[in-house]
Amino acid sequence: MKIREKELNNIINDKKSGSLDILLRLKKHLMKVCSDEAYMKYVIEVSENKLNHFPAVQNFLKDLKKVFKNFNQKELKKYLKKSVDEQENSIQNLFERNKKLLMKNRVITTISFSKTLLEIFKLLYKENPELKVFITESRPNNEGKLLAKKLIKEEVNSHLIVDAMMNYAVQKSDCIIIGADQILKNGNIVNKTGSYPLALCAKANKKPFYVIATKDKITNKNKYFPTEYSSDEIWEYKNSKLQITNYYFEEIPKNLITKILI
């Protein structure tokens, strides 16, 4: 397998990173291969199929195809460079728009791994070195551990807990902040499984529950249909009387959300 195909496989089969992290890596991969029309077409087709549950990725690919239609290497590279720059600047702009609200919170609970949240917490820590983040491990792929490792590298105080301990963390937090894989047209959001019970814990403890996401997470869909993943990720044990369900994402109703920060 060529290096570029290996890199692409790592991107489209990534089960731990958030959609914006995957999207940014996909854009940078396309920038490196934009001289190869046939391969770019292949990347677009594979990404549309494998990453069809990420609106941000699909919206980007839809726009990219319009530019790709009249293949011009110079224009493609210019378009991709602009798109990368805009995405990398979008988090800073998102933070600045919501800085006043975010600065009110010293202890925060979150779930899973989100590139957006990672960057927001890094910016928040620069303003408030007392910041502490509770992170649920986020079974079955333990993306919470990934977020904890990255926050620790930035010297952010991090507290990793098992998913079942989320109420313990909520009680000790000023607020709950999660990312979003999708913002539905009806006002509900889609995020890593465990976000719904986290929202319920927030309501029970009268703590604000915020969703922070860039505008490219907004979709025209009114309903989310979850995809089932391998049961082996939970337990490899097999028995005719045993059923195992493994959904990565779930829908959180808008009435449990204090505010969507975009």
N, C-alpha and C positions, 0 to 999 in steps of 0.2 A: 504493500500500500504506500502510495506517495505521501510525502509530508503534508501536503495541502489537504488531501482526503482525510488523513488522520486528524488534522486540526479541525476540519469540518465535523467529523464524527464526534469529537469531544464536545463541540458546541451544541449540536442538535440532540445529543444523548445525555446532556447534563441534567441530572435530576435534583441537584442541590441549589444551584444558583437561581436568583430571581430573574424575571423576564427581561428587565432592563440591562442586567449584566450580560445575559445571553445575547440580547440585541446588539449591544455595543461591540461585543466580540465578533458577531456576525458581520457587522458593518466593516470592521477593521480587516476581517478576512477577505471580504469582497474588494476592498481597496487594494489589497495585495495581488489580486488575480484579475483585475478589471481589464487586462489586455487580452484575456482569453474568453471570447464570446461564448463558446460552447460550454466551457466549465461554469461560467457565470449563470448561464441558463439552467444548468444542472443544479447549482447551489440554490437558486430561486425555487425550483420545483421541489427539491428535497425539503427545503426549509418550510415551504407552504404546507407540506404534508406532515412533517414531523413536529412542527411548532404551531399547529393550527389552534391550540388552546390559549395562545398569547396574543391578544388584540394588538398590543404595541408592535409586535413582530409582523403581524399580518397587515397592519396599516402601512408600515414601512415598505413591505414587499409590494403592496399594491401601487404605491407611488413610484417605487424603483422600476417597476415594469413599464411604466409610462416613459421613463427616461431611457430604459434599456431597448425599447421598441426600435428606435433609430440608433443602432449601436454606434457610439462615438466614445472612444476610450478617454479622451480629454474631458468631455462633458460628464461622463460617468464618474471619473475620479474627482472632479470638481464638486459634483452633487454629493458623493459619499463623504468627502472631506467636510463639507458644510454640515451634513447630517450628524457626523461624529462630534463636531464642535458644538453644535446646538444641543445635543444630548448631554455632553459633558458640562455645559454651562447651565443646563436646566435645573440641576439639583441646587446649585448656589442660588439661583433665582427663586426656587421653591422655598428654600430656607429663609431668604430675606423677606418674602411675602408673609411668612408665618412666624417670624422670629419672636415677635412680642408674645404670642401665645406659648410658643415652645419654651421660652425662657422662664416661664412661671413654674416649670416642673423640674425637680431635682432627681426624683426617683421614678423610673419608667419601666413598665413591663411590656415586652413584645414577644413575638413568636416567629420561629423559622429564620430564614435568611433572606434579606432584601438588600440589593445594591443601593436603592434609594435610602432606606433606613440607615444603612451603614454610613453613607456619606452625610446624612442629616445628623446622626449622633456624633460624628467626628467634628462637624461644624459647631454643634451645640456644646461639645466638650471644650472647645477653644474659648467659648464665651463663659462656660460654667464648669470649671475643673472638679466641682463636687458631684457632677453627674454620676448616677449609678443606674445600670440597666439590668433588670431581671430578664432572662431569656429562657423560654421553654425549649427543651431539647428538640421537639418537633419530630416525633416518630412518623414513619419507620426509617427515614434516611438521615435523621439527626442533623438537619440543617442548622439548628440552633447552636450546635457545637462550632460550626463554621463561622457563624456570626461572632460568637464569643472569642474565638481565636483572633479574628481580625480586629475586634475592639480592644483586646488585650494588647495587641501590637501598637495600638494608638494610645495605650495607657489609660483607657477608659475602664472604670471600675465595673466589673461584670459579674453576675451571679447566675450560674446555670442551674436550672431545676428540671425535674422530670415533668412531663405534661400534666400528670395528675395533681401536681402541687401548685397549679396556676393560681388557685384562690389565695394561697399563702402569699404569693408575690403581689397579687392585686391589692390585698389588704395593706401591704407595706409601701404601695406606690402612690404617687400623686396622680398619675394617669396611665392609661394604656394607649400605646401607639402601634399600629400595625401597618403594613404595606397593603397593596392590592394588585392582584393579577388582572382583574377586570373591574370596571365600574359600570354596572348595568344601567340601561335607560330608565328603569323603574326606581333607581336610587339605591338599590341593594349593591353589595360588592361581593366579589369572589376572592378568596384568599386561602392560604394553607389550612387544611383540616385541623381543627382545634381553635380556630379563630372565633367560631360561633360560641362555644362554651366560654371562651375568654371574654366575649362580649357580655354573656349572661353573668359572669362573675363581676364584671365591672358594674353592671346594673344593680346587682344584689348589694354591692359595697358602696354604691353611689359615687363611683369614680368615673370621670369622663373617658370616653372611648373614641379615640381619634383614628382616622384612616388618612395616611399621607401618600400621595401618588402624583405622578406627572400626568399631564392631560392626555397623553397618548394611551392611557389605560381605559379611557372612555370608549364604550362600545354602544352600538345601536340595538344590541340584544336585550330582550326583556326577561329571558329565562336562561339559567345555566344548567347544562346537562353534564354531570360528572363522568369522567373516564375511569374505568377500573383498571388498576395495575396489578402486577404479579402478587399473589398471596404469599409467595416464598419470602418476600421482603419482611413479612410479619412473622411467619412461622413455616418452616419447610415440612412440618409434620403433616401426614396425609391420613385421612380416615373418612370413610363414606358417610359418617354421621357428623362430620365437622365441616362447617362452612366459614370461610375467611373472606372478608371484604376489605379491599385496600383502595381508598380514594385519596388522592393527594390534595384536592381542593374542595371547598364547600362555599355555599352562598350564605352571606350574613345580611339579615333584613335591616333596612334603613332605620327602623324605629329603635334599634339598639346602638346606632351610631350617633355620637354627639355632634361630630362635624367631619366632613371630608376636606382635608387640606390639600389644595391643588394650586 
